[in-house]
Amino acid sequence: MSIINSFLDTLAALASESGFAGLIQGDGWKNIIMILISFVFMYLAVAKGFEPLLLLPISFGMLLTNLPFADMYHPEFWDYLTRTEIDPATGKEILNDHYLDYGYILRHGGLLDILYLGVKLQVYPPLIFLGIGAMTDFGPLIASPRSFLLGAAAQGGIFFTFVGAAVLGLSAADCASIAIIGGADGPTSIFVSSRLLTVNSSNSVGTIALAAYTYMALVPIIQPPIMRALTTKKERSVVMGQLRQVSRLEKLIFPVLVTLVIALMIPSAAPLVGMLMFGNLLKESGACDRLVKTAQNELMNIITIFLGITVGATTQADKVISLDFGKVMLLGVIAFSLGTACGVLLGKLMYILSGKKINPLIGSAGVSAVPMAARISQKVGQEEVPTNYLLMHAMGPNVAGVIGSAVAAGVLLAIVK
């Protein structure tokens, strides 16, 4: 009888320590909802093709982090600590900077804690930019330098939203992290939010990234109505001339010059812009084929997996199932819509100043969703003139938007210290 009782006690202990018990206790219902949401995102990634390279890892990370007792990610490990020191002049204790105990994390962290170090230390986003640079042709931007203005204008949504969020009473870190969603650039959003947000913040890196990639995937739905509302049929029908041929020397000088100018003006933007331009220099040099292929493929793929699954790990139920996440989604779509509108409106001004030779639709490509936003510019233009090919003209503002979002990130980081 004692053996049977012992066996039953063992089964009861195993049951109480199982993940199933965690799901039915306390706030376990929130975990169930998050697991179901992860299934929805998996479906959208696989069946609908919504940013599958990142949405699928993010959704699976979301699944893993919401499994009770899995011990793969510990949000409490990422609480910032404070330390005091003795002021030698006065002999009094003074509060030093906040810090994370990385040694403790390395010793006791789970798999996703270790991988998340690459996010928290701002390693993954710049490496993603390295791969993007190795795959990007800046020729259309060099051929039409005015595209820089369109790319800059489209970042207006970021700064308008930053101010608006501040008016609503959000913290400076939350304002900056939410506003950067307007750039439609997932790695940049992760870079800014991982630098500014802590576990004690009302939002997390995961919620910011989730919103950013959601709106990147919804570019074909969000942008066209805004573009049509702000332009006339005559403006959308403008057929632009062919871009000039860009020399190899120009393509070699461009990444070096951009790095120097932006890094000296806004040092906080150097990690993103520097890696973007380094990748592009590798590509344009023609002398580093192996490195270019690695940056475009193996490195990009590995970092994408690590970035996606660890960002998904930060989407705990208490962060996503909250009013704060609703604010993130609402302010995020406002930021993205304002960015699109700002680009189109500057395009309209250029249309007038150029003697009606510039199609204002290319301004909407100033957000950095490459190359999707440029394709949307062409698609809306071809609705009016089927033979109109705006893609190359729109690629100028589009790649300028990548640079612009990195610069905007640097500005926000400089403002919010």
FENGIBEL-V826167 format. One record per residue. N is the residue number from 1. RES is the residue in three letters. PHI is phi in whole degrees, -180 to 180 (NA if undefined). Layout:
n->N res->RES phi->PHI
n->N res->RES phi->PHI
This chain:
n->1 res->MET phi->NA
n->2 res->SER phi->-64
n->3 res->ILE phi->-65
n->4 res->ILE phi->-65
n->5 res->ASN phi->-63
n->6 res->SER phi->-64
n->7 res->PHE phi->-64
n->8 res->LEU phi->-66
n->9 res->ASP phi->-64
n->10 res->THR phi->-64
n->11 res->LEU phi->-63
n->12 res->ALA phi->-64
n->13 res->ALA phi->-65
n->14 res->LEU phi->-63
n->15 res->ALA phi->-66
n->16 res->SER phi->-70
n->17 res->GLU phi->-97
n->18 res->SER phi->-82
n->19 res->GLY phi->-63
n->20 res->PHE phi->-61
n->21 res->ALA phi->-64
n->22 res->GLY phi->-63
n->23 res->LEU phi->-73
n->24 res->ILE phi->-103
n->25 res->GLN phi->-107
n->26 res->GLY phi->52
n->27 res->ASP phi->-91
n->28 res->GLY phi->-59
n->29 res->TRP phi->-62
n->30 res->LYS phi->-67
n->31 res->ASN phi->-64
n->32 res->ILE phi->-63
n->33 res->ILE phi->-62
n->34 res->MET phi->-65
n->35 res->ILE phi->-64
n->36 res->LEU phi->-64
n->37 res->ILE phi->-64
n->38 res->SER phi->-62
n->39 res->PHE phi->-64
n->40 res->VAL phi->-62
n->41 res->PHE phi->-66
n->42 res->MET phi->-61
n->43 res->TYR phi->-62
n->44 res->LEU phi->-63
n->45 res->ALA phi->-69
n->46 res->VAL phi->-83
n->47 res->ALA phi->-84
n->48 res->LYS phi->-105
n->49 res->GLY phi->70
n->50 res->PHE phi->-80
n->51 res->GLU phi->41
n->52 res->PRO phi->-63
n->53 res->LEU phi->-63
n->54 res->LEU phi->-114
n->55 res->LEU phi->-67
n->56 res->LEU phi->-68
n->57 res->PRO phi->-61
n->58 res->ILE phi->-62
n->59 res->SER phi->-66
n->60 res->PHE phi->-73
n->61 res->GLY phi->-63
n->62 res->MET phi->-62
n->63 res->LEU phi->-63
n->64 res->LEU phi->-63
n->65 res->THR phi->-72
n->66 res->ASN phi->-101
n->67 res->LEU phi->-86
n->68 res->PRO phi->-60
n->69 res->PHE phi->66
n->70 res->ALA phi->-73
n->71 res->ASP phi->57
n->72 res->MET phi->-95
n->73 res->TYR phi->-141
n->74 res->HIS phi->-121
n->75 res->PRO phi->-60
n->76 res->GLU phi->-68
n->77 res->PHE phi->-68
n->78 res->TRP phi->-101
n->79 res->ASP phi->-71
n->80 res->TYR phi->-72
n->81 res->LEU phi->-104
n->82 res->THR phi->-124
n->83 res->ARG phi->-136
n->84 res->THR phi->-113
n->85 res->GLU phi->-131
n->86 res->ILE phi->-92
n->87 res->ASP phi->-72
n->88 res->PRO phi->-62
n->89 res->ALA phi->-77
n->90 res->THR phi->-110
n->91 res->GLY phi->78
n->92 res->LYS phi->-96
n->93 res->GLU phi->-75
n->94 res->ILE phi->-127
n->95 res->LEU phi->-82
n->96 res->ASN phi->-92
n->97 res->ASP phi->-67
n->98 res->HIS phi->-75
n->99 res->TYR phi->-153
n->100 res->LEU phi->-109
n->101 res->ASP phi->-88
n->102 res->TYR phi->-66
n->103 res->GLY phi->-61
n->104 res->TYR phi->-64
n->105 res->ILE phi->-62
n->106 res->LEU phi->-65
n->107 res->ARG phi->-78
n->108 res->HIS phi->-118
n->109 res->GLY phi->-71
n->110 res->GLY phi->-84
n->111 res->LEU phi->-56
n->112 res->LEU phi->-74
n->113 res->ASP phi->-62
n->114 res->ILE phi->-65
n->115 res->LEU phi->-67
n->116 res->TYR phi->-69
n->117 res->LEU phi->-56
n->118 res->GLY phi->-67
n->119 res->VAL phi->-79
n->120 res->LYS phi->-66
n->121 res->LEU phi->-90
n->122 res->GLN phi->56
n->123 res->VAL phi->-95
n->124 res->TYR phi->-64
n->125 res->PRO phi->-58
n->126 res->PRO phi->-62
n->127 res->LEU phi->-70
n->128 res->ILE phi->-62
n->129 res->PHE phi->-64
n->130 res->LEU phi->-60
n->131 res->GLY phi->-65
n->132 res->ILE phi->-62
n->133 res->GLY phi->-61
n->134 res->ALA phi->-71
n->135 res->MET phi->-106
n->136 res->THR phi->-101
n->137 res->ASP phi->-103
n->138 res->PHE phi->-87
n->139 res->GLY phi->-53
n->140 res->PRO phi->-60
n->141 res->LEU phi->-71
n->142 res->ILE phi->-67
n->143 res->ALA phi->-69
n->144 res->SER phi->-134
n->145 res->PRO phi->-57
n->146 res->ARG phi->-64
n->147 res->SER phi->-61
n->148 res->PHE phi->-57
n->149 res->LEU phi->-66
n->150 res->LEU phi->-67
n->151 res->GLY phi->-65
n->152 res->ALA phi->-70
n->153 res->ALA phi->-62
n->154 res->ALA phi->-68
n->155 res->GLN phi->-82
n->156 res->GLY phi->-58
n->157 res->GLY phi->-60
n->158 res->ILE phi->-64
n->159 res->PHE phi->-77
n->160 res->PHE phi->-64
n->161 res->THR phi->-70
n->162 res->PHE phi->-58
n->163 res->VAL phi->-67
n->164 res->GLY phi->-62
n->165 res->ALA phi->-66
n->166 res->ALA phi->-65
n->167 res->VAL phi->-62
n->168 res->LEU phi->-75
n->169 res->GLY phi->94
n->170 res->LEU phi->-74
n->171 res->SER phi->-68
n->172 res->ALA phi->-60
n->173 res->ALA phi->-64
n->174 res->ASP phi->-66
n->175 res->CYS phi->-59
n->176 res->ALA phi->-67
n->177 res->SER phi->-67
n->178 res->ILE phi->-76
n->179 res->ALA phi->-61
n->180 res->ILE phi->-65
n->181 res->ILE phi->-59
n->182 res->GLY phi->-61
n->183 res->GLY phi->-78
n->184 res->ALA phi->53
n->185 res->ASP phi->-133
n->186 res->GLY phi->-59
n->187 res->PRO phi->-59
n->188 res->THR phi->-67
n->189 res->SER phi->-61
n->190 res->ILE phi->-67
n->191 res->PHE phi->-60
n->192 res->VAL phi->-69
n->193 res->SER phi->-67
n->194 res->SER phi->-68
n->195 res->ARG phi->-77
n->196 res->LEU phi->-102
n->197 res->LEU phi->-92
n->198 res->THR phi->-117
n->199 res->VAL phi->-61
n->200 res->ASN phi->-80
n->201 res->SER phi->-72
n->202 res->SER phi->-73
n->203 res->ASN phi->-124
n->204 res->SER phi->-131
n->205 res->VAL phi->-57
n->206 res->GLY phi->-64
n->207 res->THR phi->-68
n->208 res->ILE phi->-64
n->209 res->ALA phi->-64
n->210 res->LEU phi->-61
n->211 res->ALA phi->-65
n->212 res->ALA phi->-61
n->213 res->TYR phi->-74
n->214 res->THR phi->-62
n->215 res->TYR phi->-73
n->216 res->MET phi->-62
n->217 res->ALA phi->-69
n->218 res->LEU phi->-95
n->219 res->VAL phi->-51
n->220 res->PRO phi->-64
n->221 res->ILE phi->-96
n->222 res->ILE phi->-79
n->223 res->GLN phi->-71
n->224 res->PRO phi->-53
n->225 res->PRO phi->-61
n->226 res->ILE phi->-67
n->227 res->MET phi->-64
n->228 res->ARG phi->-70
n->229 res->ALA phi->-68
n->230 res->LEU phi->-97
n->231 res->THR phi->-128
n->232 res->THR phi->-96
n->233 res->LYS phi->-59
n->234 res->LYS phi->-64
n->235 res->GLU phi->-66
n->236 res->ARG phi->-70
n->237 res->SER phi->-92
n->238 res->VAL phi->-64
n->239 res->VAL phi->-101
n->240 res->MET phi->-93
n->241 res->GLY phi->-72
n->242 res->GLN phi->-72
n->243 res->LEU phi->-72
n->244 res->ARG phi->-73
n->245 res->GLN phi->-76
n->246 res->VAL phi->-99
n->247 res->SER phi->-76
n->248 res->ARG phi->-65
n->249 res->LEU phi->-61
n->250 res->GLU phi->-61
n->251 res->LYS phi->-68
n->252 res->LEU phi->-79
n->253 res->ILE phi->-72
n->254 res->PHE phi->-54
n->255 res->PRO phi->-64
n->256 res->VAL phi->-68
n->257 res->LEU phi->-64
n->258 res->VAL phi->-63
n->259 res->THR phi->-61
n->260 res->LEU phi->-61
n->261 res->VAL phi->-65
n->262 res->ILE phi->-71
n->263 res->ALA phi->-65
n->264 res->LEU phi->-77
n->265 res->MET phi->-77
n->266 res->ILE phi->-133
n->267 res->PRO phi->-54
n->268 res->SER phi->-63
n->269 res->ALA phi->-87
n->270 res->ALA phi->-59
n->271 res->PRO phi->-59
n->272 res->LEU phi->-75
n->273 res->VAL phi->-65
n->274 res->GLY phi->-60
n->275 res->MET phi->-69
n->276 res->LEU phi->-60
n->277 res->MET phi->-74
n->278 res->PHE phi->-63
n->279 res->GLY phi->-61
n->280 res->ASN phi->-69
n->281 res->LEU phi->-64
n->282 res->LEU phi->-57
n->283 res->LYS phi->-66
n->284 res->GLU phi->-77
n->285 res->SER phi->-65
n->286 res->GLY phi->73
n->287 res->ALA phi->-113
n->288 res->CYS phi->-131
n->289 res->ASP phi->-57
n->290 res->ARG phi->-64
n->291 res->LEU phi->-67
n->292 res->VAL phi->-64
n->293 res->LYS phi->-64
n->294 res->THR phi->-65
n->295 res->ALA phi->-64
n->296 res->GLN phi->-74
n->297 res->ASN phi->-118
n->298 res->GLU phi->-58
n->299 res->LEU phi->-63
n->300 res->MET phi->-60
n->301 res->ASN phi->-69
n->302 res->ILE phi->-64
n->303 res->ILE phi->-65
n->304 res->THR phi->-62
n->305 res->ILE phi->-64
n->306 res->PHE phi->-62
n->307 res->LEU phi->-64
n->308 res->GLY phi->-64
n->309 res->ILE phi->-72
n->310 res->THR phi->-79
n->311 res->VAL phi->-65
n->312 res->GLY phi->-61
n->313 res->ALA phi->-67
n->314 res->THR phi->-87
n->315 res->THR phi->-91
n->316 res->GLN phi->-69
n->317 res->ALA phi->-56
n->318 res->ASP phi->-70
n->319 res->LYS phi->-86
n->320 res->VAL phi->-89
n->321 res->ILE phi->-86
n->322 res->SER phi->-160
n->323 res->LEU phi->-65
n->324 res->ASP phi->-61
n->325 res->PHE phi->-68
n->326 res->GLY phi->-62
n->327 res->LYS phi->-65
n->328 res->VAL phi->-60
n->329 res->MET phi->-65
n->330 res->LEU phi->-68
n->331 res->LEU phi->-66
n->332 res->GLY phi->-64
n->333 res->VAL phi->-69
n->334 res->ILE phi->-65
n->335 res->ALA phi->-61
n->336 res->PHE phi->-66
n->337 res->SER phi->-66
n->338 res->LEU phi->-65
n->339 res->GLY phi->-61
n->340 res->THR phi->-61
n->341 res->ALA phi->-63
n->342 res->CYS phi->-62
n->343 res->GLY phi->-64
n->344 res->VAL phi->-66
n->345 res->LEU phi->-65
n->346 res->LEU phi->-67
n->347 res->GLY phi->-61
n->348 res->LYS phi->-65
n->349 res->LEU phi->-65
n->350 res->MET phi->-66
n->351 res->TYR phi->-58
n->352 res->ILE phi->-72
n->353 res->LEU phi->-68
n->354 res->SER phi->-89
n->355 res->GLY phi->75
n->356 res->LYS phi->66
n->357 res->LYS phi->-105
n->358 res->ILE phi->-111
n->359 res->ASN phi->-81
n->360 res->PRO phi->-64
n->361 res->LEU phi->-62
n->362 res->ILE phi->-68
n->363 res->GLY phi->-66
n->364 res->SER phi->-68
n->365 res->ALA phi->-78
n->366 res->GLY phi->-67
n->367 res->VAL phi->-71
n->368 res->SER phi->-94
n->369 res->ALA phi->-81
n->370 res->VAL phi->-94
n->371 res->PRO phi->-96
n->372 res->MET phi->-59
n->373 res->ALA phi->-64
n->374 res->ALA phi->-66
n->375 res->ARG phi->-66
n->376 res->ILE phi->-66
n->377 res->SER phi->-59
n->378 res->GLN phi->-67
n->379 res->LYS phi->-62
n->380 res->VAL phi->-68
n->381 res->GLY phi->-65
n->382 res->GLN phi->-74
n->383 res->GLU phi->-66
n->384 res->GLU phi->-93
n->385 res->VAL phi->-131
n->386 res->PRO phi->-57
n->387 res->THR phi->-94
n->388 res->ASN phi->-83
n->389 res->TYR phi->-115
n->390 res->LEU phi->-98
n->391 res->LEU phi->-57
n->392 res->MET phi->-66
n->393 res->HIS phi->-67
n->394 res->ALA phi->-76
n->395 res->MET phi->-66
n->396 res->GLY phi->-60
n->397 res->PRO phi->-61
n->398 res->ASN phi->-64
n->399 res->VAL phi->-73
n->400 res->ALA phi->-64
n->401 res->GLY phi->-65
n->402 res->VAL phi->-63
n->403 res->ILE phi->-65
n->404 res->GLY phi->-62
n->405 res->SER phi->-68
n->406 res->ALA phi->-66
n->407 res->VAL phi->-65
n->408 res->ALA phi->-60
n->409 res->ALA phi->-61
n->410 res->GLY phi->-63
n->411 res->VAL phi->-64
n->412 res->LEU phi->-63
n->413 res->LEU phi->-66
n->414 res->ALA phi->-70
n->415 res->ILE phi->-75
n->416 res->VAL phi->-101
n->417 res->LYS phi->-110
